[in-house]
């Protein structure tokens, strides 16, 4: 593969951790501490630390699921029962979650990844730092004893 992860590599987390550390020139613990101290200083680092943490968590879930399946298979007769099949499905789901999170980390690490340099990405970058009041989503509060204007009744879609 051209992405730096070989087909034989069982340690996806290790490979991606090395790539993150190489990109930022520091170990993961240092990077996590830097992001915790100033999360807005480097949005790329903040996103990578977040998704790397989710990747590590997914890898841990996968390892537990594999251990549970292995234990069940070692005590099985020749046919696999439904509970053991459920464990196999849990392993498949854990692999999918881990691989999905690994893809996100790889995408975040690649400055030339699709979607990072197109028009939509530029627009997102322009609106991302926007702060201020959110759009009001609930009706304004009316003091007791006042009635809503007639237009408010019509705007709710009530039929006459």
C-alpha positions as CSV (number, residue, x, y, z in Angstrom):
1,X,0.0,0.0,0.0
2,X,1.1,3.5,-0.6
3,X,-0.3,4.9,2.7
4,X,2.5,3.7,4.9
5,X,0.5,0.8,6.4
6,X,1.4,-2.6,5.1
7,X,-1.1,-5.4,4.6
8,X,0.8,-7.5,7.2
9,X,0.7,-4.7,9.8
10,X,-1.4,-5.8,12.8
11,X,-0.5,-2.7,14.8
12,X,-2.5,0.0,13.0
13,X,-2.5,2.2,16.1
14,X,1.3,1.9,16.5
15,X,1.9,3.0,12.9
16,X,-0.5,5.9,13.1
17,X,0.9,7.0,16.4
18,X,4.4,7.1,14.9
19,X,3.0,9.2,12.0
20,X,1.4,11.6,14.4
21,X,4.5,11.9,16.5
22,X,6.6,12.5,13.4
23,X,4.2,15.2,12.1
24,X,4.3,17.2,15.4
25,X,7.8,16.4,16.5
26,X,6.8,15.1,19.9
27,X,5.5,12.1,21.7
28,X,1.7,11.5,22.1
29,X,1.8,12.3,25.8
30,X,3.5,15.7,25.1
31,X,1.0,16.4,22.2
32,X,-2.0,15.5,24.4
33,X,-0.6,17.8,27.1
34,X,-0.1,20.7,24.6
35,X,-3.6,20.3,23.2
36,X,-5.1,20.1,26.7
37,X,-3.3,23.3,27.7
38,X,-4.3,25.3,24.5
39,X,-6.9,23.4,22.4
40,X,-7.5,26.4,20.1
41,X,-3.8,27.0,19.4
42,X,-3.6,24.3,16.7
43,X,-7.0,22.9,15.5
44,X,-5.2,20.2,13.4
45,X,-3.4,18.9,16.5
46,X,-6.6,19.1,18.6
47,X,-8.6,17.0,16.0
48,X,-5.8,14.5,15.6
49,X,-5.5,14.0,19.4
50,X,-9.2,13.6,19.7
51,X,-9.5,11.0,16.9
52,X,-6.3,9.2,18.0
53,X,-7.8,8.8,21.4
54,X,-11.0,7.4,19.8
55,X,-8.8,5.0,17.8
56,X,-6.9,3.8,20.9
57,X,-10.3,3.2,22.6
58,X,-11.6,1.3,19.6
59,X,-8.4,-0.9,19.5
60,X,-8.9,-1.7,23.2
61,X,-12.6,-2.7,22.5
62,X,-11.4,-4.9,19.6
63,X,-8.8,-6.6,21.7
64,X,-11.3,-7.5,24.4
65,X,-13.8,-8.7,21.8
66,X,-11.1,-10.9,20.2
67,X,-10.1,-12.3,23.6
68,X,-13.8,-13.1,24.4
69,X,-14.2,-14.8,21.1
70,X,-11.1,-16.8,21.4
71,X,-12.1,-18.0,24.9
72,X,-15.5,-19.0,23.6
73,X,-14.1,-20.9,20.6
74,X,-11.6,-22.8,22.7
75,X,-14.5,-24.2,24.8
76,X,-16.8,-24.9,21.7
77,X,-17.5,-28.3,20.3
78,X,-17.2,-28.6,16.5
79,X,-20.2,-26.3,15.8
80,X,-20.4,-22.7,16.8
81,X,-23.4,-21.7,18.9
82,X,-25.4,-18.5,18.7
83,X,-23.7,-16.7,21.6
84,X,-20.3,-17.4,20.0
85,X,-21.5,-16.2,16.7
86,X,-22.6,-13.0,18.5
87,X,-19.1,-12.6,19.7
88,X,-17.8,-13.0,16.2
89,X,-20.2,-10.3,15.0
90,X,-18.9,-8.1,17.9
91,X,-15.4,-8.6,16.7
92,X,-16.4,-7.6,13.1
93,X,-18.1,-4.5,14.5
94,X,-15.1,-3.6,16.5
95,X,-12.8,-4.0,13.5
96,X,-15.1,-1.7,11.5
97,X,-15.0,0.9,14.2
98,X,-11.3,0.7,14.6
99,X,-10.6,0.9,10.9
100,X,-13.0,3.8,10.5
101,X,-11.3,5.8,13.2
102,X,-7.9,4.9,11.7
103,X,-9.1,6.3,8.3
104,X,-10.1,9.6,10.0
105,X,-6.7,9.9,11.7
106,X,-5.0,9.2,8.3
107,X,-7.2,11.8,6.6
108,X,-6.4,14.3,9.3
109,X,-2.6,13.6,8.9
110,X,-2.7,14.2,5.1
111,X,-2.7,17.9,4.2
112,X,-3.5,17.0,0.6
113,X,-6.4,14.6,1.4
114,X,-9.5,14.9,-0.8
115,X,-11.9,17.5,0.7
116,X,-9.2,19.6,2.4
117,X,-8.4,21.9,-0.5
118,X,-11.7,22.2,-2.4
119,X,-14.2,25.0,-2.3
120,X,-16.3,23.4,0.4
121,X,-13.2,23.1,2.7
122,X,-12.3,26.8,2.1
123,X,-15.9,27.8,3.0
124,X,-15.8,25.7,6.1
125,X,-12.5,27.2,7.2
126,X,-13.9,30.7,6.8
127,X,-17.0,30.0,9.0
128,X,-15.3,27.8,11.5
129,X,-13.8,30.6,13.7
130,X,-17.1,32.4,13.8
131,X,-18.3,33.0,17.3
132,X,-21.3,34.9,18.6
133,X,-24.9,34.4,19.4
134,X,-26.6,31.4,18.0
135,X,-29.8,31.7,16.1
136,X,-32.8,31.6,18.5
137,X,-34.7,28.4,18.1
138,X,-37.4,28.8,20.6
139,X,-40.3,31.3,20.8
140,X,-39.4,34.4,22.7
141,X,-40.7,34.6,26.3
142,X,-43.8,36.7,26.8
143,X,-44.7,38.3,30.1
144,X,-47.8,36.8,31.8
145,X,-51.1,38.4,30.7
146,X,-49.9,39.4,27.2
147,X,-51.2,37.7,24.1
148,X,-49.2,36.8,21.0
149,X,-49.7,38.8,17.9
150,X,-52.0,37.4,15.2
151,X,-49.1,36.7,12.9
152,X,-47.6,34.3,15.5
153,X,-50.7,32.2,15.3
154,X,-50.6,32.0,11.6
155,X,-46.9,31.2,11.5
156,X,-47.4,28.0,13.4
157,X,-49.3,26.5,10.5
158,X,-52.6,26.2,12.4
159,X,-55.6,25.8,10.1
160,X,-58.5,28.3,10.4
